[in-house]
Amino acid sequence: MLSFLGCKEQETSLNPQKENRKKIEMVTNFGTMIIELYNETPLHRDNFINLANNKAYDSLLFHRVINKFMIQGGDPDSRKAKLNDIVGNGDAPYKVKAEFNIELFHKKGALAAARDNNPEKASSGMQFYIVQGIICNDSILDVSEKFTNKNKARDFYKNALEKKPLLDSIQNAMETRNMKRYNVLMDSILNLALTEKNYKPYIMPKKYRKVYKSIGGYPKLDQNYTVFGEVVEGIAILDSIASVKTDNNDRPLNNVRIETVKLLN
């Protein structure tokens, strides 16, 4: 569903609309995380609250865990999955419209929606991930900024018939995992977009660079997946889950289970 640091608790948020945020308590067999949901992403906020109120997440697994990247859960089929079962393909029977916001980014502790490769980048109705990531330097951030602009350029041309052969070639390279060709083609589409008057490249704000260089995160996902909340208590629980041993499918060898998810206020 998702194509793609041990540190102190985050004491403050950069989000300007943090007043009256709804808080979610997520109890796992590793401990409890408190998550604030962003008001700037009302579709995702309300969907997550509705699922929590209906106990849709209770007893589900974190079925995909990648250390220094993220932990992912929300597959409804994982509730009764056995240890050798392949999980990660279950979902709600609907998607949630993408809600990209330049003020919301993939810092450590960010809650974001997983998705498949649909052209509108609409989110999974249920599956989500929480970012662990890494501490970044300027070199990593420069590469990530360019990566974001490549995806932005691809989206810029998604309805341009004259670019369909190039877009189809990019899609084919991705599906066949020909990463060398994929990177060359993505460089090409970015270079084309930069010549367009209406294309506005993404420039990572300095204050976000500061966050990525202090608490960390995963900036390559910015503006490509919807971020709709953040962990405000329990970052250590995130680190503990992210460090578990996993199999070749990134599933924990021992179940990491979400016991309950409920609205606090």
N, C-alpha and C positions, 0 to 999 in steps of 0.2 A: 504493500500500500504506500510505502514511502520510498520513492525512487532515489534514490541517492546512494571536577577540578577541586579537587578538594579546596574549599575556600570559605570565607566567612559568610554569614547570612546577608542577603541583600537588604539593607536597612531603609533605603529610599528608592523610589521609582522615578524614572525620567518621564513617565507618562503624565501629561498635563491634565488628564481627566480622571485622576485617581480617586476623586471624591465619590463616596457612596458606591464603591465597587462591591459587588457580591463576592463572598468568600466561600470556597468549597473545602471541606475536610476530606482528604483521601487517606484512608487507613489501609496500610499494606502489612504483609507479614514481616516486613523489615522496619516498620515504623510508620509515622504519620507525617503527611505533608499538608500544609495549608496553601491554597492556591487562590489568588485574586483573579477575577475575570474582567477583561477590559470592556468599558462602555463603548469604545470606538468600534467594536465588532459585535453589534447587538444580535446578529443572526447566530453566530457561533456561541455567544454567551447564553442566549436563551435556549438554544438547542442543548447545550451541555447541562444547564440547570434542569431542563425537562427530563433529560435522561437520568440525571442524579435523583430527581424526585420520584422517578418511576423505578429506581433501583436497577437500572439497566447495566450499570458497571459493577455491581456487587458480585464478587466471586470470579471476576474475569482475571486473566493473566496479563502480565507484561510479557508478551510473547516474542518480542524482538529487542535485544539489548546489545548495544555496541559501545564498548568503553571509549570514552573521549569523543563520543558523538551524541547518542540519545538513547532513551528507553521508550518503547512503544507498546501501547495496549489498546483495548477497546474492541477486539474481535469477539463478537458474541458467541462464536463457536468454541472459544477457548475455555468456557466455563467447565465443561466436562471432558476436556481433552486429556488424553493419556500422554505420558512423557514422550513416547515415540511418534505421536501424531504430528502431522504438518499443520501449523496454524498460521493465521494471518490473512486469510482470504474472506473471512466473514465480515459482514457490515450491516448497517441499517438499509432499508429499501429506498433510500433517497440520498441526495447530496445536498450540501450547503454551499450557497453561492460564495465565491471568493470575496474576502474583505481585506484587501491589501492596504496598508497604511504605513507611510514612511516613518512614522513615529514609533512603530512597533517592530522590534527586531529580535534576532535569535541569540540574545545574550543567554548566559548560563541560567537555567531555571525557567526559561520561556516555555509556555504551553502552546503547542501549535497543532494544527489539524493535518493528519496524513491525507493523501489522495492518490488516485491512480493517474494515468497519463492522459486524462481528458483535456481537450483543447482549451476549455474555459478555466481550467485549474480549480474547478469546484472541489470542495473538501468532502472527505468521507463523512457520512452521517454520524459515525461512532468512533472510528479509530483516531487516536491522538498520539502525540509524542511529547516528551519533556527533554529539553536540550541539556546535555552536560557540556560537551565541547572541550575546547582547549584554550589556554592563554595564547593570544595572538600577538604577533609583532607587525610592524608596518608592511613588511614584505608579504606576509599572509593576507593582510587586509587589502593590499593593492591587487593581489591575484583574485581575491573574493569579489572586490568591486568590479573587476573586469568580467568575472564569471556572471555576476548579476546583470551586467549590461549585455552580455551575449544572449541571455534568456529574454531580456527586455527587447532586444533587436529581433529575435525570433518571433516574439509576440507582435511586434510592430508590423511585421509582414504577413501575419497569419491569414489575412483576408485578401492578400495581393495575388491575383491569379498568375501574374508574370513571374512570381517567385516560387510558385508551387513545385517546380522540379528541384529547386534547391532545398526547400522545406522537406520534400519527400526523401531526398538524399540524406538529410540530417536525421530524419526519423529512422530510416533504414540502418544508418550507421549506429544509432543508439540501440536499436533492437538486436542487431547482430554483434553488439559489443565491440565494434571496430573503433576503439577510442581515438586512435591516431587520426583516422579520417574524420571522425566526429569533431575533434578539436579544430582541424583545418577548416572544416565547413562552418563551424560556429565562428571562427575568426573572420571568415569571409562575410558572413551575414552581418556581423558587427561593423566591419569596415564599410559595408554598403549603407547601413543605417546611419552611420556617422556623417554621411554626405547629405542626408535628408534634413531639410529645414525643420520639419515637424518632429524629428526624433530628439528627445531630451535625455541625454545620458544620466544615469544614476550616479550621484556623488555621495559617498558615505559621510554623514555628518561627523565633525570632529569629536563631538561629545560621545558618539557611539563608538568611535575608534578608541576613545579613552576607556570605555567600559570593556570592550573586547580585550584590551591590553591589560586590564586589571583583574576582573572576575572571569573573563573568558566567554566562550560561546561558539557558535558555528555560523559565521557570516555568509557562507556560500548559499545558504537557503533563503536569504533575505529577498523579499518581494517576489518570492516564488511559491511559498506556502504561507497560509494564513496563521499569524501569531495572534492568540486571543486571550492570553493570560500569563501569569508568572507565579512561581513558587515564592512565597514570602516567609515561610517557616518550613524547616525540614530539608534544607539543601544537603545536609549530611546523609539523609535517607536516599536521595537521588544518587549520590556518590557510591553508597553501599550497593544499591541495586545495579548500577552501571559496572561495578567491578566483579560481578558474579561470573563464573565459568559458563561458557555457552557451547553449543554444538555448531556444526557447519552451516546451519540455517540461522544462526544468531539467537536461537532459543535457549534460555537458561537450562542447564542440566537438571537443576532442582527448581521447581515451580516458584515463581515470584508472583504472588497473588494480591490483587486488589480486594480487600475484604469488604469495605464499604466506601461509598462516595455520597456525601450529603451536603446540602446547603446549610451554611451557618447563620446567615442573616437575611 
